[in-house]
């Protein structure tokens, strides 16, 4: 890893550690932050993580105008299919038939991808950050963000991907795995994609 990447990963690790006590405050503030009628966003953490790791991303999305945010948490020791099935049930129980935006980091993005493939009508948009993938996968609506110096999930070689593997791939310079959930450009891409989907939906409804 490059020295710049190592520094950003250490900073991101510090942010993850600091996020755990902040989650207690966040859970008590959510009822005041939530606004009825706003389209739902579900954030999904990586393997071994928790909702607290995504507080920064949630705060950024709220500033971008997305107030109806939920966190999906899953056990470590179960299959992707089981986790995707639980995500489907969670979305239905929490939001009914409303389509949801899915944003997942690492394994959370892969779980979101499985759910989106199984129930495309329930998913408004799908954004993944440093998520394990297959060159043969089918995920044509997915906006996938990777770090160019990620030793855990290396960015795909774009010419090797099939046209339907991803909707779009974004590779950020001097970025590792943990830093993706704090990287300003990654946050901007996530918010821009959700806003673009909102604008397309509003244009169709007009």
HELIX and SHEET records of a PDB file:
HELIX    1   1 UNK A    3  UNK A   33  1                                  31    
HELIX    2   2 UNK A   51  UNK A   54  5                                   4    
HELIX    3   3 UNK A   55  UNK A   63  1                                   9    
HELIX    4   4 UNK A   80  UNK A   95  1                                  16    
HELIX    5   5 UNK A  107  UNK A  118  1                                  12    
HELIX    6   6 UNK A  120  UNK A  122  5                                   3    
HELIX    7   7 UNK A  158  UNK A  160  5                                   3    
HELIX    8   8 UNK A  178  UNK A  181  5                                   4    
HELIX    9   9 UNK A  184  UNK A  205  1                                  22    
SHEET    1   A 6 UNK A  69  UNK A  72  0                                        
SHEET    2   A 6 UNK A  41  UNK A  44  1                                        
SHEET    3   A 6 UNK A 100  UNK A 105  1                                        
SHEET    4   A 6 UNK A 123  UNK A 129  1                                        
SHEET    5   A 6 UNK A 142  UNK A 147  1                                        
SHEET    6   A 6 UNK A 168  UNK A 172  1                                        
END                                                                             
